[in-house]
């Protein structure tokens, strides 16, 4: 048995043994975008407190990076067309809906990778590390639910992180200049005495 299938089988055996975890994993997977939105609001607050144009640019880039990574992922999934394990492996326990889209790469993992980069570009405080843990848990939930292979999830994490980081490296200059101009324009005028 190949290592990818072996790991999936072990995770699926763990899922069988932990029925009390099915609902939380399903909720986490289903509402991943809500989790990411809450994290973005938190990082926006951190960026506003810091007031640095670079940090404000990073917080603006974070959701853009997620969208860019998703846009890159979609044609890859369509081209690869890999069937999900819950559709092809008879012994896999699928929790929730199996889904009909391509298994490779995992869209949830692509988003998680982009979110991790977005959070770490804004801050390295506790909020970012909680977000990194949440994003990794969301990516793991896709394996736990039986809807992706481990290589789907790892490739998704790498693709999401790579696209988000590459986009930031290309656009950070212009975004930082825009953030600097915007914060100067919205700053209150000094009071003269």
C-alpha positions in Angstrom: 0.0 0.0 0.0 1.4 3.4 -0.9 2.1 5.9 1.9 -0.6 8.3 0.9 -3.3 5.6 1.0 -1.9 4.2 4.2 -2.1 7.6 5.9 -5.6 8.2 4.7 -6.6 4.7 6.0 -5.1 5.5 9.4 -6.9 8.9 9.6 -10.1 7.2 8.5 -9.7 4.5 11.2 -9.3 7.4 13.7 -12.5 9.0 12.4 -14.4 5.7 12.8 -13.1 5.5 16.4 -14.1 9.1 17.3 -17.8 9.6 16.3 -18.0 12.4 18.9 -15.6 14.4 16.7 -17.7 14.0 13.5 -19.9 17.0 14.1 -17.1 19.5 15.1 -15.0 18.5 12.1 -18.0 18.8 9.8 -18.9 22.2 11.2 -15.2 23.4 11.0 -15.0 22.2 7.3 -18.4 23.6 6.4 -17.9 27.0 8.0 -14.2 27.5 7.1 -14.8 30.8 5.3 -16.5 32.1 8.4 -13.5 31.2 10.5 -11.2 32.9 7.9 -13.4 36.0 7.9 -13.2 36.3 11.7 -9.5 35.9 11.6 -9.3 38.6 8.9 -11.3 41.0 11.1 -8.8 40.3 14.0 -5.8 41.0 11.8 -7.5 44.1 10.4 -7.8 45.3 14.0 -4.1 44.5 14.7 -3.1 46.3 11.5 -5.1 49.4 12.5 -3.5 49.4 15.9 0.0 49.3 14.4 -0.8 51.9 11.8 2.1 50.8 9.5 1.3 51.2 5.8 3.1 47.8 5.1 0.9 46.1 7.7 -2.3 47.7 6.3 -1.2 46.6 2.8 -0.7 43.1 4.1 -4.2 43.0 5.7 -5.7 44.2 2.4 -3.7 41.6 0.5 -4.8 38.6 2.7 -8.3 38.1 1.2 -6.9 39.0 -2.2 -4.3 36.3 -1.8 -7.0 33.8 -0.9 -9.0 34.7 -4.0 -5.9 34.5 -6.2 -5.0 31.1 -4.9 -8.5 29.8 -5.4 -8.5 31.2 -9.0 -5.2 29.3 -9.8 -6.5 26.1 -8.1 -9.8 25.8 -10.1 -8.3 25.1 -13.5 -5.7 22.7 -12.0 -8.5 20.7 -10.3 -10.5 20.7 -13.6 -7.4 19.5 -15.6 -6.5 16.8 -13.1 -10.0 15.6 -12.4 -9.0 13.2 -9.6 -11.9 11.4 -8.0 -12.4 11.8 -4.3 -11.5 8.8 -2.0 -15.1 8.7 -0.7 -16.1 7.9 -4.3 -13.4 5.4 -5.3 -12.4 3.6 -2.1 -15.2 1.3 -0.8 -13.9 1.0 2.8 -13.6 4.7 3.4 -16.1 6.2 5.8 -17.3 9.5 4.4 -18.7 11.9 7.0 -21.1 14.4 5.4 -21.4 14.9 1.7 -18.7 13.5 -0.6 -18.8 16.2 -3.2 -18.4 15.9 -6.9 -15.6 18.3 -7.7 -12.0 17.2 -8.2 -10.1 15.9 -5.2 -6.8 17.4 -6.3 -6.0 19.9 -5.0 -8.2 20.4 -2.0 -9.9 23.8 -2.2 -10.1 24.0 1.5 -6.4 23.4 1.9 -5.6 26.0 -0.9 -7.6 28.5 1.1 -5.9 27.4 4.4 -2.4 27.9 2.8 -3.3 31.3 1.6 -4.8 32.3 4.9 -1.7 31.1 6.8 0.5 33.3 4.6 -1.9 36.3 4.9 -2.0 36.0 8.7 1.8 35.8 9.1 2.3 38.8 6.7 0.2 40.9 9.1 1.4 39.7 12.5 3.3 37.1 14.3 1.3 37.6 17.5 -0.9 35.0 19.2 -3.8 35.7 16.8 -1.8 34.6 13.8 -0.7 31.4 15.4 -4.2 30.6 16.5 -5.2 31.2 12.9 -2.4 29.0 11.6 -3.6 26.2 13.9 -7.2 26.7 12.7 -6.3 26.6 9.0 -4.2 23.5 9.5 -7.1 21.9 11.4 -9.5 22.8 8.6 -7.1 21.2 6.1 -6.9 18.1 8.3 -10.7 18.0 8.6 -10.9 17.2 4.8 -8.9 14.0 5.4 -10.9 13.2 8.5 -14.1 13.5 6.6 -12.8 11.1 3.9 -13.2 13.6 1.0 -9.5 14.1 0.1 -6.2 12.2 -0.1 -3.3 13.5 1.9 -1.5 14.6 -1.3 -4.5 16.7 -2.2 -4.3 18.5 1.1 -0.5 19.0 1.1 -0.6 20.2 -2.5 -3.4 22.5 -1.6 -1.6 24.0 1.3 1.6 24.5 -0.7 -0.3 26.0 -3.7 -2.3 28.4 -1.5 0.7 29.5 0.4 2.8 29.9 -2.7 0.3 31.9 -4.7 -0.4 34.2 -1.8 3.3 34.8 -1.0 4.2 35.3 -4.7 1.3 37.7 -5.2 2.4 39.6 -2.1 6.0 39.9 -3.3 4.8 41.3 -6.6 2.2 43.7 -5.2 3.5 44.7 -1.8 5.2 47.9 -3.1 2.1 49.3 -4.8 -0.2 48.2 -2.0 2.0 49.8 0.6 2.2 53.1 -1.3 -1.6 53.1 -1.6 -2.0 52.3 2.1 0.4 55.1 3.0 -1.5 57.6 0.8 -4.8 56.5 2.2 -3.7 56.7 5.8 -2.3 60.2 5.2 -5.5 61.3 3.6 -7.7 60.0 6.4 -5.5 61.2 9.3 -7.0 64.2 11.2 -5.3 67.5 10.4 -3.1 68.8 13.2 -4.7 71.4 15.4 -2.9 74.8 15.3 -2.8 76.8 18.5 
